[in-house]
Amino acid sequence: MLYPSVDKLKSQIDSKYSLVALASKRARQLHEHGDEKLGSYTSVKSVGKALEEVAAGVLVPEKQDEFAIYEDEI
């Protein structure tokens, strides 16, 4: 069985696309820098660790300013 479950993760993040974007960005940070936010992890891989941080409530998406123009929108 997958830990953490997708149902638990979807209750904390509004869409699966936001979840994927958040987890992938955090997994890259973990892989490159290794600054772990939890004391212990069940998963060995960085993506699993990122999902565990989301499930624990430590990792939440940043609120974006709806009036800001971001680099990828130009």
VEXGUGU-795067 format. One record per residue (C-alpha): residue in one letter; x, y, z. Coordinates in nm, 3 decimals. Last residue first. Layout:
% residues N
> A; X; Y; Z $
...
END
This chain:
% residues 74
> I; 0.543; 3.638; -2.036 $
> E; 0.347; 3.391; -1.825 $
> D; 0.651; 3.185; -1.720 $
> E; 0.810; 3.482; -1.544 $
> Y; 0.510; 3.556; -1.328 $
> I; 0.280; 3.853; -1.361 $
> A; 0.132; 3.943; -1.025 $
> F; -0.237; 4.031; -0.995 $
> E; -0.353; 3.693; -0.863 $
> D; -0.082; 3.693; -0.597 $
> Q; 0.006; 3.333; -0.534 $
> K; -0.048; 3.158; -0.203 $
> E; 0.231; 2.912; -0.141 $
> P; 0.142; 2.544; -0.133 $
> V; 0.183; 2.362; 0.198 $
> L; 0.465; 2.144; 0.326 $
> V; 0.464; 2.074; 0.699 $
> G; 0.107; 1.944; 0.701 $
> A; 0.217; 1.589; 0.782 $
> A; 0.063; 1.459; 0.458 $
> V; 0.251; 1.723; 0.257 $
> E; 0.577; 1.630; 0.430 $
> E; 0.510; 1.262; 0.356 $
> L; 0.457; 1.354; -0.011 $
> A; 0.798; 1.525; -0.017 $
> K; 0.960; 1.220; 0.143 $
> G; 0.802; 0.993; -0.117 $
> V; 0.934; 1.216; -0.396 $
> S; 1.280; 1.219; -0.235 $
> K; 1.316; 0.843; -0.219 $
> V; 1.371; 0.647; 0.104 $
> S; 1.014; 0.657; 0.229 $
> T; 0.907; 0.606; 0.589 $
> Y; 1.061; 0.933; 0.698 $
> S; 1.203; 1.054; 1.028 $
> G; 1.251; 1.390; 1.197 $
> L; 1.060; 1.588; 0.937 $
> K; 1.177; 1.902; 0.754 $
> E; 1.467; 1.750; 0.561 $
> D; 1.721; 1.988; 0.411 $
> G; 1.885; 1.749; 0.163 $
> H; 2.015; 2.016; -0.073 $
> E; 1.991; 1.869; -0.425 $
> H; 1.761; 1.570; -0.371 $
> L; 1.548; 1.742; -0.109 $
> Q; 1.510; 2.052; -0.325 $
> R; 1.418; 1.838; -0.627 $
> A; 1.163; 1.651; -0.418 $
> R; 1.016; 1.985; -0.306 $
> K; 0.956; 2.098; -0.664 $
> S; 0.811; 1.758; -0.755 $
> A; 0.583; 1.750; -0.452 $
> L; 0.440; 2.098; -0.513 $
> A; 0.379; 2.043; -0.885 $
> V; 0.226; 1.699; -0.828 $
> L; -0.001; 1.825; -0.549 $
> S; -0.112; 2.123; -0.754 $
> Y; -0.203; 1.886; -1.036 $
> K; -0.386; 1.655; -0.795 $
> S; -0.611; 1.939; -0.693 $
> D; -0.716; 2.112; -0.370 $
> I; -0.431; 1.995; -0.148 $
> Q; -0.502; 1.873; 0.207 $
> S; -0.790; 1.632; 0.141 $
> K; -0.614; 1.521; -0.177 $
> L; -0.315; 1.403; 0.029 $
> K; -0.527; 1.185; 0.256 $
> D; -0.704; 1.030; -0.043 $
> V; -0.372; 0.973; -0.221 $
> S; -0.250; 0.759; 0.065 $
> P; 0.077; 0.842; 0.233 $
> Y; 0.206; 0.578; 0.200 $
> L; 0.120; 0.348; -0.087 $
> M; 0.000; 0.000; 0.000 $
END
